[in-house]
Amino acid sequence: MSRILLADDSPHAQRMGERILRDEGFEVVSLTDGDAVLASLQEADPDVLVADAFLPGKSGFDLCRYIKSNPLHSHMRVVLTAGLLEKLSEEESKQAGADAVLKKPFESSVVLSTLHPLLKDAQTARSLTRPKTEGGQQIAPDPERVRAAVTIALDAALPALIQEITQRVLIALGH
């Protein structure tokens, strides 16, 4: 069963998201602020994080950058959300490493059509990066599969890395 971590400080958005996802058979872990998400990422180990871009504490952007830069979470996909009246830049979302963007209020068909391919990607990446066991013995990882997983992780992290390096160079040059 796929696990989705839903992070939103709006009780209404959280209820709607939970209903849509649970009705589809997903396991849902719900949290209301970015600091709680960060503290629970390793234990929850979701396939997808659906996070409000403007969460209190760590924002959805902060969480996305953290996840995309952390090898422990290389399988995880991130969807940033925002209300209709909140300005959510697609470019800023891409630079943070977001895999998708959703507007609230959630529409079931849009949520599911966005999440299904991301869940499939996450499960594929997870299978490539997790050690396999047979009869209690760990099986050596396939180097080509590890290389593929590293490529996926780098592809996801590269835009945010380029943006951060560019900003640091501009600051160093006094611009």
C-alpha positions as CSV (number, residue, x, y, z in Angstrom):
1,M,0.0,0.0,0.0
2,S,1.3,3.4,-0.9
3,R,1.9,5.9,1.9
4,I,1.2,9.6,1.4
5,L,2.2,12.3,3.9
6,L,-0.3,15.1,3.8
7,A,0.9,18.4,5.3
8,D,-1.5,21.2,5.5
9,D,-2.4,23.7,8.3
10,S,-6.0,24.1,6.9
11,P,-8.3,21.6,8.7
12,H,-10.7,21.7,5.7
13,A,-7.9,21.0,3.1
14,Q,-6.6,18.2,5.3
15,R,-10.0,16.6,5.6
16,M,-10.6,16.8,1.9
17,G,-7.2,15.5,1.0
18,E,-7.5,12.6,3.5
19,R,-11.0,11.6,2.2
20,I,-9.8,11.6,-1.5
21,L,-6.7,9.6,-0.7
22,R,-8.1,7.1,1.7
23,D,-11.1,6.5,-0.6
24,E,-8.5,5.5,-3.2
25,G,-6.9,3.0,-0.7
26,F,-3.8,5.0,0.2
27,E,-2.4,5.1,3.7
28,V,-2.4,8.8,4.8
29,V,-0.3,10.4,7.5
30,S,-1.5,14.0,8.2
31,L,0.5,16.8,9.8
32,T,-0.1,20.5,10.2
33,D,3.3,22.1,10.2
34,G,6.6,21.8,8.4
35,D,8.7,21.2,11.5
36,A,6.6,18.1,12.4
37,V,7.0,16.9,8.8
38,L,10.7,17.1,9.0
39,A,10.8,15.3,12.3
40,S,8.6,12.4,11.0
41,L,10.0,11.9,7.5
42,Q,12.2,9.0,8.3
43,E,9.7,7.1,10.4
44,A,6.7,7.8,8.1
45,D,8.8,7.0,5.0
46,P,6.1,8.1,2.5
47,D,6.2,7.6,-1.2
48,V,4.8,11.1,-1.8
49,L,4.7,14.2,0.3
50,V,1.8,16.5,-0.5
51,A,2.6,19.8,1.3
52,D,1.2,23.3,1.4
53,A,3.9,25.5,0.0
54,F,3.2,28.0,2.8
55,L,3.2,25.7,5.9
56,P,4.1,27.2,9.3
57,G,7.6,26.3,10.4
58,K,9.4,24.8,7.5
59,S,7.6,25.7,4.3
60,G,6.7,23.3,1.6
61,F,9.5,24.8,-0.4
62,D,12.0,24.1,2.5
63,L,10.7,20.6,2.8
64,C,11.0,19.9,-0.9
65,R,14.6,21.2,-1.0
66,Y,15.5,19.1,2.0
67,I,13.9,15.9,0.6
68,K,15.5,16.3,-2.9
69,S,18.9,16.8,-1.4
70,N,18.8,13.9,1.0
71,P,19.7,10.5,-0.3
72,L,17.6,8.7,2.3
73,H,14.5,10.2,0.6
74,S,15.6,9.9,-3.0
75,H,12.6,7.8,-3.8
76,M,10.1,10.3,-2.4
77,R,8.1,12.6,-4.7
78,V,6.9,16.0,-3.6
79,V,3.7,17.8,-4.6
80,L,3.3,21.4,-3.4
81,T,-0.2,22.9,-2.9
82,A,-1.6,26.4,-2.4
83,G,-5.0,28.0,-2.1
84,L,-6.6,29.7,-5.0
85,L,-5.7,33.1,-3.6
86,E,-2.1,32.2,-2.7
87,K,0.5,33.0,-5.3
88,L,2.4,29.8,-6.0
89,S,5.1,30.2,-8.7
90,E,5.5,27.2,-10.9
91,E,9.1,28.3,-11.5
92,E,9.9,28.6,-7.8
93,S,8.3,25.2,-7.2
94,K,10.4,23.6,-10.0
95,Q,13.6,25.2,-8.6
96,A,12.8,23.7,-5.2
97,G,12.5,20.3,-6.9
98,A,8.7,19.8,-6.7
99,D,7.4,17.0,-8.9
100,A,4.0,18.6,-9.2
101,V,1.8,21.5,-8.1
102,L,-1.9,21.3,-7.0
103,K,-4.3,24.1,-6.2
104,K,-6.9,24.0,-3.4
105,P,-9.6,23.2,-2.9
106,F,-8.7,19.7,-4.0
107,E,-10.6,18.2,-6.9
108,S,-10.5,14.4,-6.6
109,S,-9.8,13.6,-10.3
110,V,-7.0,16.1,-10.5
111,V,-5.4,14.9,-7.3
112,L,-5.5,11.3,-8.3
113,S,-4.3,11.9,-11.9
114,T,-1.4,13.9,-10.4
115,L,-0.5,11.3,-7.8
116,H,-0.7,8.0,-9.6
117,P,2.3,8.5,-11.9
118,L,4.3,10.0,-9.0
119,L,3.5,7.0,-6.8
120,K,4.6,4.6,-9.5
121,D,7.9,6.6,-9.9
122,A,8.5,6.6,-6.2
123,Q,7.9,2.8,-5.8
124,T,10.2,2.2,-8.8
125,A,12.9,4.4,-7.2
126,R,12.4,2.7,-3.8
127,S,12.8,-0.7,-5.3
128,L,16.1,0.4,-7.0
129,T,17.6,1.8,-3.8
130,R,16.4,-0.6,-1.0
131,P,18.6,-3.6,-0.3
132,K,17.0,-6.9,-1.2
133,T,17.1,-9.9,1.1
134,E,16.7,-13.6,0.4
135,G,16.4,-16.1,3.3
136,G,17.5,-13.4,5.7
137,Q,20.7,-12.7,3.7
138,Q,21.2,-9.3,2.1
139,I,21.6,-9.6,-1.7
140,A,24.3,-7.4,-3.3
141,P,22.7,-4.4,-5.1
142,D,22.8,-4.4,-8.9
143,P,25.3,-1.6,-9.9
144,E,23.2,-0.6,-12.9
145,R,20.1,-0.2,-10.8
146,V,22.0,1.8,-8.2
147,R,23.3,4.0,-11.1
148,A,19.7,4.5,-12.4
149,A,18.6,5.5,-8.9
150,V,21.4,8.0,-8.6
151,T,20.5,9.4,-11.9
152,I,16.9,9.9,-10.9
153,A,17.9,11.6,-7.6
154,L,20.4,13.9,-9.4
155,D,17.8,14.8,-12.1
156,A,15.4,15.7,-9.3
157,A,17.9,17.7,-7.3
158,L,19.7,19.5,-10.1
159,P,17.4,22.5,-10.6
160,A,17.5,23.4,-6.9
161,L,21.2,22.9,-6.8
162,I,21.8,25.2,-9.8
163,Q,19.6,27.9,-8.3
164,E,21.4,27.8,-4.9
165,I,24.9,27.9,-6.5
166,T,23.8,30.8,-8.8
167,Q,22.5,32.7,-5.8
168,R,25.7,32.2,-3.8
169,V,27.9,33.2,-6.7
170,L,25.8,36.4,-7.2
171,I,26.0,37.2,-3.5
172,A,29.8,36.6,-3.6
173,L,30.1,38.9,-6.6
174,G,28.1,41.6,-4.7
175,H,25.0,41.5,-6.9
